[in-house]
Amino acid sequence: MSASTGLAAILLTALATILVGVVGVRAARTTSDFYVASRTVTPWWNASAIGGEYLSAASFLGVAGLVLAYGADMLWFPVGYTAGYLVLLVLVAAPLRRSGAYTLPDFAEARLESLAARRTASVLVVTIGWLYLLPQFQAAGLTVRTVTGAPQWVGPVLVAVVVLVGVLSGGMRSITFVQAFQYWLKLTALALPAIFIVLVWQSHGTPSITQDGPPVFAEPTVVDIATGVSVEVLQTIAVEAEGTVDGESVDGPVSLSPGSHTLARGTQITFPAGVQIPHADNLTPLAGEDWRLPLRSASDHPLYSTYSLILALFFGTMGLPHVLVRFYTNPDGRAARRTTVAVLGLLGVFYLLPTVYGALGRIYTPELLLTGRTDAVVLLLPGRLVDGMAGDALSALVTAGAFAAFLSTSSGLTISVAGVLSQDLIGHRVRNPVRAFRLGASLALIVPIALALLSPSLGIADVVGLAFAVAASSFCPMLLLGIWWRRLTDAGAIAGLVVGGGLSTLAVLGTIVWAPEQGWWGPLLAQPAAWSMPVAFLVMVLVSLATPRRMAPGVNQTMIRLHTPESVDLDRGTWDPEDRWRTRT
C-alpha cells in the first residue's frame, strides 16, 4: 500500500467520524446531553457504542502482536476483555445505573456521602484515563508511521484533533453516534481482510504456523528498519546491509556475530533463507511447543503472571471510567443489563479475528520479531498476502479500522476524564458547565500525548493491561463493597482507594521505568492485580469495621435505591448536573 493510499484511509476515517458526530450535535443542548446523552440511549445502540469505545488499540493491534510473539498464553487477553463484561453484568450494571450518578466520583459521593471520597475517586479516574490513553496515542503514531512514513508525533496529534472536534461539539450524545458507527467499521475492517488472508493461506497448502525450533526466515527477506532498534543475534549470520550497523556506515556484506547489535533508522538488511530471526532486545518470542501451549512463557513465574492477568482483566473492566459512564446513558437498570448481554455477543465475535492475524503473522511477517513492531502485523499482513489493487484496498480498510479504534476509545476516555476535571477542578473557576467540560476535554489530552511521545515504547496490550490492574485494585473493591455491603464507610473506601490504587500505580511506573527481568520483582510489578486487589479489599473492610460511626447517614435509603427495580415507585432523586453546578459554584 502506498503512503498516499494509507493517508487517504486515515483522512476519510477522520472525516466520517466528524460527519457522523454532526448528527448528534443537533440534539446536544443541555449538560445532561453532554454527560450522559439525557439517559435515552437504547440497549442495542448503546452496546454498539460500548463495543466501539472498548475495542481499543490493544484489541485491534495489540492482541495480534502478542499472539505473534508469545502464542497461546496471550489468548487470555481477548478472553479477559470479554469475560469482564460478564462480571459487570452480574454484579454492577443495574445497581450502578439505579444510583442516579453521572460519573464514578458521583457514585462515591452519593454512596458514601463524602466529598473526600469523591476527590480521591476523581484522582484515580484521571490516572486510569491517562494510563489508558497512552497506548492509544502510541498506537496512532505507530500506524501513521507504518502506512505513511510520517514522524511519530503526527498520529497522536491527528487523533487528538479529531477527538476534540467530536467531544467539544456534542459531548456524550454526539460520541454515542460516532462510537456505534466505529464498532461496525472496526469489525468490517478486520473480518473482510481476514477472509482473504485465510483463503490465500489455504491456497499455499496451509503451511504450519508453528516450527519445532526458533523462528527462521522461510525465504530471502529484506527488512527496512523504520525505527532504530537493538537486536539480539543468537548465531553468526552473514547478511547484506546498507545503512548504519553498530554505529558504523556499511554498504555490502556484514557478519552479525552472536550478541546485541544496534541497527539505525533507515538501515536496510537482507537476510538469507533459513537463518534464525534475530529478535529485538525488548522482545523474547516463543517457538515450537512453547508458542502453542499455555503457561510456557519466558517469565520466571508464568503461573502467577497468568492468574494475575486474569484477575486484572476480569475485575478491572468494572473500574474503567469510560466503560461505566456508558451505563448511565441507559433509561433504566433493565436496559443496562440488556446492553451488557449485547456487548458480550459483539465482543465475542470481534475477538475471534485478531488471533487469526497473529497466528498467520508467524509465517508471512516474521521480520516484525526483529524490529519489535509486532503490533503492526494487522496493518501489514493483508498487503503481504494479496497483490495489486485488492491488497491496497484491504490494507487501506485495516488502516481505517485501526484509526477508528484510536478515535473511539480516546473519545470515551476523554469524556470520562473531562467530566471529572470539569466538575472537580475547573468547575470552581468556570461557572458555565458546558464551557468547563470543553476546557476539561482539552486538558485531558495534553498529558497522555506528552507521555506517548516521551515514554519508552511498550507493547500496546501490555500498557492497557496495566490500566486494568489499577482499575481492578481501586474502583472494583469500592463498587462491589459499595453496592453489596452497607457497612462500607468513607474512611474505609478512601483508605482502600489510596492503598490499592497507589500500590498498583507504583507497580505500573516501576514496570515502565525500571522493568526488572529477574526474580519475583518482574512479574510482581508487571502484573500487580493478584496482590494489590486483595490488599485493597482487605484495607477497605478492616478500616470500615474500625470506623462504624463513619457510615453514611442515608445508607439504608441508598441501598434500597441501588437494589430496587425502577418499576417500583420510589422517590429516587437524580444527580442533576445543572443543580450541582449552581450549588458548587
Helices and strands as residue ranges (DSSP letters): H 3-25, H 31-36, G 37-39, H 43-54, H 57-57, I 58-62, H 63-70, G 71-75, H 76-91, H 93-98, H 104-112, H 115-148, H 154-203, E 221-224, E 229-233, E 237-245, E 248-256, E 259-263, E 268-271, E 279-280, H 288-292, H 302-316, G 317-319, H 321-324, G 325-329, H 333-350, H 352-364, H 368-371, G 374-376, H 377-385, H 388-421, I 422-426, H 433-454, H 460-472, H 475-484, H 490-513, H 521-526, H 529-546, G 548-550, H 555-563, H 577-584
